[in-house]
Every structure is written in structure tokens, then in C-alpha cells.
């Protein structure tokens, strides 16, 4: 007979009970969602600050080798950092002054010659299209039109540009302040970070930090050396050609072509070509020739030995890094893409094991061409008469 009911629930078998870790996992899941949402919100709010910190970090990587060099020669670290910053400020001020004077002079020249340009365009249009355009009538219409609206809009644009300039100046000063402390207090910062890690982790962190400093500093100094050589070459070339403002234009070409990724060469060459075209059209042809000649000299004679000692990055990797950096952080990301790509490439080359490559026609560099005699001697040395035997062996292996 069935047992009588006792009024109490029967015990639940262990296999039907909820595991103890399930409630904890559910709670951790929701906590993780909250933490993730909070992190995304904070990153969105602090995006500008994080970008400034990233720029300051890369600038500190670039400036620290110079500060270390001064410190090794008896300078105090703070004094050496201040000296490097002063040198950087002077170089930037000279560049801005040279380009600013060039811009002001060209604008003034354009304003002075604008009536002549308008008259020439008027005569050309009337003669070519058989029209009767009078620039005086156009001027009267412009003056009798919405001049006040135009002036009001221009004033608003000036105020907007001024506010943006103040914002850029504030961000620049903030980046410089962070950079100064990262460089001046670099050893103390690294000691604070390493103090919470095990010794083996400390070695890895310091190794990564050293690679980043070497690659970023190498990039900056190699670009600076190439910019100096480029500016000197173009200054002499512009003097010989007779282009107006040869020194500012040479500095412009040297700096922009080296420090602006991918499109810097074309942007740098466009300005001297335009100014030469305005002055004398034949000078623009000679400027183009000078730009082309120097580019070949730099690509084949100057850049390879310099980048081999500082930063050697494949052009395709550099192009992809610039596109990725611009997509993520805009212009700032495009500027930081090359040193970041070089640092990442150094990490890969440091931590990835490499092996000897099998030499075939698929792996041989295009410049490594063998003569017919070398090929014949190779086959004679192997005792083979048919060159296709090597290809069969390579395919089999």
C-alpha cells in the first residue's frame, strides 16, 4: 500500500535543483551590462580628453630619446625636457611665421592684382563668347545688393573661426602639458605602474615601452632629417628657378611632405607650383621637374638607409594604417597611424618566431635577378640537365 501523506514536501533530487552558480552568473551578467554601458557613456563623454592623452603619449615617446640623451650628459631631466620643448616651440614658430608671411604676401598680391585679373577675364569672355559683360555693372549690382547681409555673415564666420581657434589652442596647451609631465616624470610613472606587477610582468611592460619609444622616436627623427634635406634641396632649386619666396616654400615642402602621411607629397608640391604658375607659367614646369627629381632621389638614395636604422614599414602597411587611423580618430589618427603601425610591426617581429624561407620564383625579390650564366652554373652544380626539375622539386616540397 502507498505510504500515507505526512504533510511535508518530499525532498527535491539533486539533479532537479538549480546549480548554485546560476544566480551568481545571472547577477554578474547584468552587472557586466551595466559596467559596459557605463564605460561606453564615459568614453563618449571623455573622448576629447582620451584623444589628447593619446597624442601626448606618442609625443612623449618621440621626445624622450632626446631628453634621455641630454640626461646622459649631465642635464637634469626637468631642465632637459624644458630645453627640448623650447627647441620644438622655436621650430614651430619659425615654420608658422614663414608660412604666414608667405600667405599674407600672396593674399596682398592677389588683392592688388585682382582688378587686372578681372579685366583680363572680362575681355577674354567677351571676345570668346561674343558677349557684352561690364565688370563695372557687376560691381554696382554687388554694392547695391545684400552687402549688409554679406558683411553680417562674414562677421559671424570670423567669430566662429575665432572660437574654433581658441578651442584648438586650449587643446594644444593641454596636450603639451600632459606631454611635459609624461617626459619629465617618465621614470617615476613607469616605477608606479611596475610596482603593482610581478617582476616578469614588469620586464614585459618595460620592453614594450622601450619598443614604442624607439620606433616613435625613430619615426620622428628620420622624418625630421628627411624634411631638412628636402627643404635644403628645394630652397636651392627654387632660387635657381627664380620662384618667389623660395625659403618659405622650401620649408613648406620639406615639412608637409614628410609629416603628413600619403597625401603630404602632393599637397606640399601643389603650393609652389601654383605660385610659380601665377608668377611665370614656365617656372611651374621647372618646379614640377625639381619636385619629381628630388622624389626619385629620396625614394632610392635617401629614405632606404635612413629608415633602415629608424623605422622601416611597408608602403602598403603604411597606407592601410593611415586609412584605419583616419577612420577611427580622424586627422589625429592619420598622423599617429605610422608610428603606431611601426610599433605594432615591431611587436609582431619581436614576439613571432620566424623561419628561413624556401627560395623559389614565388619568394624571390624582384630585384634579385640571376643571370643566365648563374642559372646554368647552378644546374651544372646540381648535376641536372633540365631546369624544370627544380620547379618539380619545389612544387613537390
MIMI-589651 format. One line per 8 residues: number of its first residue (from 1); their letters; for each residue x, y, z of C-alpha. Coordinates in steps of 0.001 Angstrom, whole numbers. Each point is the difference from the previous one (the first is absolute). Layout:
N
NUM> a> X,Y,Z | ...
//
This chain:
397
1> xxxxxxxx> 0,0,0 | 1075,3636,-723 | 1517,1860,2940 | -2223,2485,1711 | 586,3701,-575 | 1956,1621,2803 | -887,3600,-886 | 3597,940,-895
9> xxxxxxxx> 1499,431,-3500 | 2148,-2797,-1232 | 3704,893,-438 | 962,1192,-3525 | 2576,-2209,-1680 | 3406,1615,-577 | -285,-323,-3771 | -3143,2176,-25
17> xxxxxxxx> 1440,2783,2119 | 1315,3253,-1543 | 3816,81,139 | 1322,2447,2526 | 2084,1831,-2605 | -3007,918,-2203 | -1330,2901,2137 | 3503,1316,383
25> xxxxxxxx> 584,-235,-3758 | -3267,1821,-732 | 925,2758,2461 | 3482,309,-1497 | -1532,171,-3499 | -2210,2948,885 | 2819,1671,1918 | 2198,-403,-3093
33> xxxxxxxx> -2667,1622,-2174 | -216,2947,2391 | 3793,352,101 | 221,-208,-3807 | -2719,2623,-495 | 1656,2264,2570 | 3388,-422,-1695 | -1452,858,-3409
41> xxxxxxxx> -1671,3083,1471 | 3207,1118,1713 | 2078,-538,-3151 | -2483,2081,-1962 | 170,2804,2545 | 3789,-168,402 | 835,-592,-3662 | 1818,3315,-438
49> xxxxxxxx> 2036,-520,3161 | 937,-3555,-1003 | 1121,1161,-3450 | 2117,2737,1566 | 1568,-2545,2350 | 735,-2308,-2943 | 1655,2823,-1958 | 1989,1015,3082
57> xxxxxxxx> 1137,-3604,493 | 1329,-249,-3562 | 1650,3417,284 | 1690,-1136,3202 | 1252,-3098,-1839 | 1437,2275,-2691 | 1672,2486,2358 | 1307,-2367,2655
65> xxxxxxxx> 3086,-1179,-1984 | 1223,3607,-235 | -622,571,3713 | 1794,-3252,854 | 2935,1108,-2147 | 233,3294,1907 | -391,-1752,3344 | 2858,-2365,-852
73> xxxxxxxx> 2206,3102,-458 | -717,1451,3423 | -3227,1939,-561 | -2767,-220,2560 | -3054,-1705,-1465 | -2333,2953,538 | 2503,2442,-1500 | 643,-2272,-2968
81> xxxxxxxx> -3746,-350,-625 | -422,3779,123 | 2901,440,-2455 | -1494,-2500,-2460 | -3391,1710,273 | 1605,3396,-598 | 1753,-1287,-3110 | -3266,-1497,-1257
89> xxxxxxxx> -1823,3279,674 | 2609,2043,-1889 | -116,-2349,-2998 | -3809,116,-80 | -27,3781,340 | 2464,412,-2875 | -2079,-2291,-2204 | -3239,1852,806
97> xxxxxxxx> 1675,3374,-535 | 1468,-1019,-3354 | -3251,-1476,-1304 | -2042,2875,1484 | 2137,2649,-1678 | -252,-1914,-3262 | -3782,-207,302 | -400,3686,877
105> xxxxxxxx> 2255,1134,-2844 | -1773,-2177,-2520 | -3431,1177,1133 | 1150,3619,-174 | 1428,-614,-3469 | -3255,-1602,-1105 | -2038,2912,1346 | 2222,2538,-1749
113> xxxxxxxx> -155,-1808,-3337 | -3647,-1040,250 | -1308,2907,-2181 | 2436,-944,-2765 | -1048,-3656,232 | -3674,956,-168 | 614,2245,-3002 | 1930,-2723,-1825
121> xxxxxxxx> -2770,-2527,698 | -2610,2502,-1180 | 1810,594,-3309 | 562,-3729,-540 | -3657,-882,631 | -1287,2820,-2222 | 2369,-905,-2850 | -547,-3752,248
129> xxxxxxxx> -3765,-198,499 | -968,3262,-1719 | -1583,1419,3147 | -145,3490,1466 | 873,-399,3670 | 935,3116,1915 | 1764,-531,3315 | -1010,3490,1134
137> xxxxxxxx> -3662,-1010,-226 | 740,-3166,1970 | 1733,2040,2678 | -2986,2367,261 | -2382,-2936,292 | 2110,-1522,2741 | 208,3295,1856 | -3726,681,-321
145> xxxxxxxx> -887,-3568,1009 | 171,-1774,3296 | 3283,1491,1115 | -1232,269,3579 | -1050,-3644,22 | 3385,-995,-1384 | 1812,2068,2618 | -2152,-1465,2774
153> xxxxxxxx> 690,-3542,-1185 | 3704,728,-283 | 93,1370,3548 | -1768,-3107,1260 | 2501,-2214,-1806 | 2889,1967,1489 | -1423,-482,3507 | -509,-3708,-639
161> xxxxxxxx> 3556,-413,-1302 | 1319,1936,2988 | -1860,-2247,2443 | 1345,-3095,-1763 | 3523,1437,106 | -298,550,3758 | -1189,-3590,426 | 2914,-1339,-2058
169> xxxxxxxx> 2425,2133,2025 | -1404,-1341,3278 | 282,-3612,-1219 | 3549,625,-1171 | 1038,1422,3367 | -1648,-2923,1787 | 1862,-2499,-2179 | 3293,1803,609
177> xxxxxxxx> -602,11,3759 | -708,-3736,73 | 2995,-651,-2246 | 2320,1998,2244 | -977,-1986,3096 | 153,-3335,-1849 | 3562,766,-1128 | 1305,1768,3107
185> xxxxxxxx> -1494,-2562,2397 | 344,-2987,-2321 | 2162,-2144,2321 | -2233,723,2996 | -3126,-847,-2020 | 1475,-3302,-1162 | 1069,-868,3561 | -3543,661,1231
193> xxxxxxxx> -1482,-2240,-2703 | 2517,-2797,506 | -342,41,3792 | -3377,-1780,-222 | 1301,-2793,-2282 | 2067,-3114,388 | 3651,231,-1142 | -635,-1996,-3192
201> xxxxxxxx> -2925,2290,-909 | 2149,3021,755 | 2623,-1147,-2493 | -2626,-469,-2713 | -1568,3419,615 | 3383,1736,-40 | 981,-1875,-3162 | -3186,1089,-1770
209> xxxxxxxx> 497,3571,1225 | 3570,40,-1307 | -1079,-1291,-3426 | -2660,2713,-223 | 2534,2715,896 | 2586,-1287,-2477 | -2439,-294,-2907 | -1861,3259,599
217> xxxxxxxx> 3192,1954,629 | 1602,-1605,-3037 | -2967,1007,-2132 | 103,3622,1140 | 3762,400,-373 | 165,-1737,-3374 | -2832,2201,-1277 | 1731,3078,1410
225> xxxxxxxx> 3278,-859,-1727 | -1745,-630,-3318 | -1969,3246,415 | 3240,1959,503 | 1617,-1550,-3082 | -3151,588,-2042 | -251,3645,1086 | 3684,635,-824
233> xxxxxxxx> -289,-1611,-3448 | -3187,1853,-938 | 1341,3304,1317 | 2966,-223,-2375 | -2256,-1160,-2840 | -2520,2807,542 | 2811,2561,145 | 1373,-1214,-3335
241> xxxxxxxx> -3444,-71,-1609 | -890,3433,1362 | -3190,-915,1871 | -1219,2705,2405 | 450,-715,3714 | 2412,-2935,-427 | 740,-532,3716 | -3617,-193,1301
249> xxxxxxxx> -966,-2205,-2932 | 2966,-2301,613 | -882,-319,3707 | -3609,-672,-959 | 984,-2773,-2410 | 2468,-1570,2429 | -2292,-99,3024 | -3291,-846,-1681
257> xxxxxxxx> 1403,-2701,-2275 | 1579,-1862,2932 | -2462,380,2869 | -3350,-248,-1805 | -601,-3639,-957 | -799,-1159,-3551 | -1297,3297,-1476 | 2668,2254,1526
265> xxxxxxxx> 2256,-170,-3060 | -2758,1188,-2334 | -1250,2726,2332 | 3544,1235,545 | 739,244,-3726 | -3288,1668,-910 | 755,3344,1697 | 3360,766,-1690
273> xxxxxxxx> -1430,-1087,-3362 | -2967,2379,382 | 2202,2921,1066 | 2429,-656,-2852 | -2940,-217,-2415 | -1287,3375,1158 | 3451,1570,-326 | 1159,-1598,-3285
281> xxxxxxxx> -1633,-3100,-1517 | 3331,-1386,-1193 | 1266,-8,3590 | -2759,-2439,962 | 1427,-2548,-2444 | 3475,297,1543 | -1485,-249,3515 | -1806,-3208,-953
289> xxxxxxxx> 3250,-1382,-1415 | 1901,897,3194 | -2668,-1642,2172 | 86,-3149,-2131 | 3814,-227,15 | 235,392,3767 | -2738,-2560,575 | 1987,-2584,-1955
297> xxxxxxxx> 3184,884,1901 | -1802,-348,3324 | -1735,-3266,-896 | 3108,-1786,-1281 | 2980,1656,1741 | -1027,1784,3204 | -3030,-1719,1523 | 1204,-3665,-65
305> xxxxxxxx> 3189,457,2098 | -1685,2420,2414 | -3142,-2060,613 | 2033,-3206,285 | 1552,1402,3210 | -3143,1638,1379 | -3337,-1221,-1327 | -534,-2313,-2961
313> xxxxxxxx> -3669,-573,-801 | -1426,-1436,-3211 | -1831,2597,-2189 | -3150,-2123,-131 | 6,-317,3807 | 565,3755,321 | -2882,783,-2379 | -2364,-2375,1798
321> xxxxxxxx> 1055,1353,3397 | -706,3576,-1082 | -3465,-924,-1294 | -798,-1921,3193 | 1274,2820,2230 | -1996,2616,-1894 | -3143,-2149,240 | 391,-424,3769
329> xxxxxxxx> 1290,3392,1196 | -148,2271,-3041 | 3019,2182,-859 | 1649,-778,3346 | -210,-3703,-736 | 1504,506,-3457 | 3011,1773,1524 | 470,-2641,2705
337> xxxxxxxx> -563,-2933,-2351 | 3577,-383,-1240 | 1788,-58,3385 | -2761,-2220,1383 | 327,-2330,-2983 | 3773,-125,360 | -332,-785,3707 | -2517,-2763,-703
345> xxxxxxxx> 2284,-1382,-2689 | 2871,-17,2514 | -2166,-1893,2501 | -836,-2622,-2625 | 3643,-376,-1054 | 1038,-308,3665 | -2527,-2564,1199 | -577,-2057,-3176
353> xxxxxxxx> 2494,-2720,-911 | 1274,143,-3584 | 1572,-2734,-2121 | 2160,-140,-3099 | -2018,392,-3187 | 251,-2547,-2795 | 1574,1708,-3018 | -2218,-329,-3087
361> xxxxxxxx> -1179,2301,-2752 | -3022,801,2200 | 2065,1271,2946 | 2954,1591,-1806 | 72,3793,165 | -435,1711,-3407 | 3388,1699,355 | 1771,-3322,570
369> xxxxxxxx> 370,-996,-3623 | 2471,-2661,-1052 | 1824,-24,-3282 | -204,-2866,-2503 | 3563,-1033,893 | -869,-251,3714 | -3033,-2158,-790 | 2075,-2303,-2241
377> xxxxxxxx> 2732,-308,2642 | -2627,-802,2625 | -1472,-2832,-2051 | 3453,-1340,-878 | 930,5,3663 | -3086,-2040,872 | 652,-2466,-2809 | -3318,715,-1744
385> xxxxxxxx> -474,670,-3664 | -3604,1127,-22 | -772,3249,1889 | -3578,-1143,445 | 1173,-2605,2498 | 464,2703,2632 | -3505,1267,-588 | -1367,-3527,441
393> xxxxx> 1948,-431,3243 | -1223,3376,1317 | -3588,-890,-839 | 323,-3387,1703 | 1535,1461,3130
//
